[in-house]
């Protein structure tokens, strides 16, 4: 696990890592906001262009099915971004076959609405 420390953010625990970065549950260290958010720290400096593009894209989007950026910047030469935390979890970790068809279709519709909002801003989701 990499250190996610950023002065204005208190790291609560690691959420793991993806292809581009390390993620952590975090809260504002000054106590002005009690929400739990996700701090993402870039893993590889060679990917800073993609990381910047992700920040730019998220800043252009405003949709209930797309996470919102709360903060971003660079500290000690390491870029970071802070975004909403979705407590319901990762779709890849749920047992979709056990869900009724109506619920699966509802989830799929929500994903499609988020992707459509991104496409409406000429953004393509690469995952």
Secondary structure, DSSP 8 states (H G I E B T S, - for coil): -----BTTEEEEEEEEE-SSEEEEEEEETTSS----EEEEEES-GGGHHHHHHHHHHHHH---TTS--EEEEEEETTEEEEEEE--TT--GGGS-GGGS-HHHHHHHHHHHHHHHHHHHHTT-----
